[in-house]
Amino acid sequence: MTDKTSLAAGTFAGARARIQDNASRGLWSSRWVFFLAATGSAVGLGNIWKFPYVTGQNGGAFVLVYLACILLIGIPLLMTEVMIGRRGRANPDGAVARLAREAGASSRWRVVGWLGGLTGFLILSFYLVVAGWALAYVPATFSGGFAGVSGEASGELFGALLADPLRLVVCATLVLAATMLIVGFGVRGGLERSLRFLMPGLFVLMLVLVVYAAIEGEFAQALQFLFVPDFSALTAQSVLVALGHAFFTLSLGCGAMMVYGSYLPEGTSIAKTSILVALADTAVALLAGLAIFPLVFANGLEPGAGPGLIFVTLPIAFGQMPLGQIVGGLFFIMLVIAALTSAISLSEPSIAWLTERFRISRTKAVLGSGLVLWLLSLGSVFSFNHWADYQLFGKTFFDTLDYLTTNWLMPLGGLGTVLFTGWVLQKQVVSEAIGIRSNGLFLAWWNLLRYGTPVAIVLVFLNLMGLI
């Protein structure tokens, strides 16, 4: 059999398998639902917790560089992951393996999908703990626990939370239980139904907080800080931070977008939908800045306070402003919703893998993965109290997982994805799957994917290794 005949046979077999999968796997009911799901995956703690403090640390020009990174790197990679998921119609591991067979390439490329699923699973294990912090702050804020609190006292309250393993376990378990309950009902019964409610609710809460910040805070100062670039404060390190955060905030390299893409109906434009998702994700990050920085400036607080901006610095503002209890409580509810929508997407790749690889029921897959996630989350919980003195290379269990996944595994998975798509899959196959009608636009995206995006990811690695 010739190579062309073999390739054609592989393509035909792949098409037939996809038709069978479409009949057996759930699909999103519409492009709008996929948009909500993908945006929910992208919008999370990275937008509301991380984006404001990294912006505060790097100055207003950081926002401009971040937007450029979203456009040039984030969107091409997002389109690629969704394309692989829809064409493969399987979990990330199975989708990459199927496309590799169609292309006549080595089945070892499936490690790209497997790595993405593993990365998302590991991220979720400590993500639950951080989401639990936000959940713990909801009743504390509504009850007036931060009224008139000083900076030192706010830090002590957060420290007391971290030192209480029982409270951390309960909060993380509640987030995990909510996540597993939703995904247990399947694509339409669980994911789709919940996201139809959660995502609009998130945007409404965000807009309410922005309006309040505009009335009670230093809104003009926040606008200037975010959108009037100060290039004197921009460094090469800031550019690399923007590059890494653009990669992180879109949930790339962790299997989520691939598995969500596998539920995307045929005929939906991957290019248009991916651009809309990236725009919505970026809008949420900017709105988070507009909700937070006016309050920070109005209370004379430091915008570059670091990771403690949300859990230490911002409660000081909530404790001093009019209606601070209500606004603060709504803010942390919004943070919990954002974390939950991302947790749902991070859990789905492993559940899809278990059901498709071992042919077990979704209920068994949810219970099994939930148990393993819960056990892993205990390691992160104890990192802040009982196991705080046990460190590997100067990092606790929590810090090790965070550093390994966000700084190494996610970029590595992204690099494997673009290399697989740009250098293994046939150009015509990718063109048909992506659905960019303009040949000029497709060629621009194709060359960016093959050359620009891999170089950008390699720069992230070189920065992490301290070589640049």
C-alpha positions, -999 to 999 in steps of 0.1 A, spaced: 0 0 0 14 34 -10 19 62 15 -10 82 -2 -33 52 -1 -24 46 36 -30 82 44 -63 82 26 -74 50 44 -63 66 78 -83 97 70 -114 77 61 -111 56 92 -107 87 113 -138 103 97 -159 72 103 -147 71 140 -156 107 144 -191 101 131 -195 72 156 -182 94 184 -206 122 175 -235 98 180 -222 85 214 -206 115 230 -224 146 242 -221 178 222 -227 214 232 -262 225 220 -249 256 203 -219 278 196 -231 302 223 -229 275 250 -194 265 238 -185 302 241 -198 303 277 -180 270 285 -146 280 270 -148 315 285 -156 299 319 -126 278 315 -104 307 307 -119 331 333 -107 321 367 -84 330 395 -58 340 369 -80 369 358 -93 382 391 -65 372 415 -33 371 395 -38 397 367 -43 427 391 -12 420 412 11 413 383 -1 445 366 5 463 398 41 449 400 49 457 363 31 490 356 6 501 330 27 493 300 24 456 311 -13 457 300 -3 467 264 23 439 262 -2 414 277 -28 423 250 -1 418 223 8 384 237 -29 374 238 -32 384 201 0 369 188 3 338 210 -28 331 230 -53 331 202 -33 309 177 -27 283 204 -63 284 216 -76 278 181 -51 249 177 -63 232 209 -100 235 200 -93 223 165 -75 191 178 -103 184 202 -131 188 176 -114 168 149 -102 141 173 -136 138 191 -120 124 222 -102 133 254 -68 150 248 -48 118 248 -72 100 224 -77 131 201 -40 136 195 -35 99 190 -63 98 164 -49 128 145 -14 113 146 -27 81 130 -45 101 103 -13 119 95 7 87 94 28 99 123 41 81 154 16 73 181 41 87 206 27 122 198 -2 112 220 20 122 250 11 158 241 -25 152 250 -17 129 279 6 157 293 -22 182 290 -47 161 309 -22 153 337 -13 190 340 -49 201 343 -54 174 370 -24 185 390 -34 222 387 -69 214 399 -56 196 431 -41 229 444 -66 252 426 -93 237 449 -74 250 479 -71 285 466 -107 285 457 -114 274 492 -97 305 505 -122 326 485 -151 305 498 -139 310 534 -138 348 529 -175 350 518 -191 346 552 -161 364 569 -167 395 548 -205 395 549 -204 392 587 -182 423 590 -150 404 599 -129 430 581 -146 462 595 -119 487 603 -91 461 600 -55 473 598 -29 459 574 -13 439 601 -46 425 613 -57 416 578 -24 397 573 -30 379 606 -65 369 596 -53 354 564 -25 336 583 -50 322 607 -69 307 578 -38 291 564 -29 277 598 -63 260 602 -61 227 582 -97 216 591 -111 249 578 -90 246 546 -100 210 541 -137 217 545 -137 247 521 -116 228 495 -139 198 498 -170 219 493 -155 233 460 -145 198 449 -180 184 457 -197 212 437 -173 206 408 -178 168 407 -216 171 412 -218 194 381 -195 173 358 -212 141 370 -244 150 351 -225 151 317 -221 177 290 -256 190 287 -271 180 320 -242 192 341 -216 214 323 -240 232 300 -268 238 325 -245 252 352 -225 274 328 -257 290 315 -262 303 350 -227 308 363 -211 328 335 -239 355 332 -239 357 370 -201 363 370 -203 391 344 -232 408 363 -213 407 396 -182 420 378 -201 450 363 -218 458 397 -184 459 413 -169 481 385 -198 506 389 -193 507 426 -156 512 422 -163 541 398 -185 558 423 -166 552 456 -130 548 443 -103 567 424 -115 555 390 -96 581 370 -64 571 386 -71 534 379 -78 542 343 -45 560 339 -26 533 357 -41 506 334 -43 523 301 -17 550 300 15 530 294 47 540 313 74 524 292 101 536 315 89 509 340 88 482 313 117 456 314 125 425 295 113 405 326 79 423 324 75 412 288 82 376 297 58 378 326 31 391 302 39 363 278 36 336 305 4 351 320 -12 353 285 -5 316 282 -18 308 317 -50 329 317 -65 312 286 -62 277 302 -38 266 275 -16 235 278 -38 218 304 -63 198 282 -93 218 291 -98 235 257 -91 203 238 -118 184 256 -143 213 254 -135 214 216 -143 177 214 -179 186 223 -181 214 197 -207 208 169 -195 207 133 -201 239 113 -190 262 142 -162 285 132 -132 277 155 -114 309 145 -143 333 153 -153 315 185 -117 314 198 -113 351 192 -145 358 211 -133 337 240 -100 355 241 -117 389 240 -141 379 268 -113 365 289 -92 397 284 -123 419 291 -128 401 325 -91 407 334 -94 444 326 -127 447 344 -111 430 375 -85 457 374 -111 484 371 -130 469 401 -99 465 423 -75 494 416 -99 523 422 -105 509 457 -68 503 463 -59 539 453 -88 554 472 -76 538 504 -39 546 498 -29 510 494 -1 495 473 -12 482 439 19 460 436 12 442 468 18 408 451 -3 376 456 -17 391 489 -35 419 470 -68 400 471 -67 382 504 -48 407 525 -47 442 509 -83 444 494 -101 433 526 -86 465 542 -104 485 516 -136 466 521 -134 472 559 -132 510 554 -156 518 525 -193 524 525 -213 491 521 -179 473 523 -194 442 538 -218 437 510 -194 447 482 -166 425 497 -189 395 500 -201 399 464 -165 402 453 -155 369 469 -187 352 456 -175 363 422 -141 348 428 -156 315 439 -178 314 407 -147 321 385 -128 294 403 -157 269 399 -160 274 362 -123 268 357 -124 238 381 -152 223 360 -130 225 328 -99 212 345 -117 181 358 -133 172 325 -102 159 306 -94 133 333 -131 122 335 -133 120 297 -101 100 296 -113 75 323 -147 69 306 -132 65 271 -101 46 279 -115 22 305 -151 22 293 -164 29 328 -195 49 337 -192 86 342 -203 82 378 -174 59 386 -150 82 368 -162 112 388 -159 93 421 -125 79 413 -109 111 401 -126 131 429 -111 108 455 -76 112 440 -80 150 437 -91 152 473 -61 132 486 -37 154 465 -54 185 478 -45 175 514 -9 178 505 -15 214 495 -35 221 526 -9 208 549 18 228 531 6 258 550 6 242 585 16 207 594 40 201 565 53 237 562 88 226 572 90 198 547 103 213 515 119 201 483 144 224 468 131 251 491 95 247 480 65 232 498 42 206 482 18 234 472 46 256 458 62 227 440 29 218 422 23 254 413 58 260 400 59 227 381 26 230 363 23 267 356 59 273 347 69 241 330 42 216 322 17 241 307 43 258 284 57 223 275 22 211 266 16 242 245 49 238 227 41 201 219 7 212 206 20 238 182 48 216 170 24 187 164 -1 209 146 23 230 126 49 203 116 30 169 118 -5 175 106 -11 183 69 -17 219 61 -49 212 41 -63 192 70 -57 220 95 -71 246 71 -103 227 67 -106 221 104 -99 256 115 -123 272 91 -105 304 81 -120 312 47 -94 338 38 -63 322 24 -42 352 34 -54 351 70 -49 314 73 -13 316 60 -6 344 85 -20 322 113 -2 291 100 32 308 99 27 324 133 18 289 147 48 272 131 74 298 139 63 327 161 45 308 189 72 281 194 98 308 197 78 327 222 73 296 244 110 288 242 117 323 254 95 315 285 116 284 292 149 303 288 136 329 312 127 303 337 161 288 335 177 322 340 194 322 307 177 355 296 
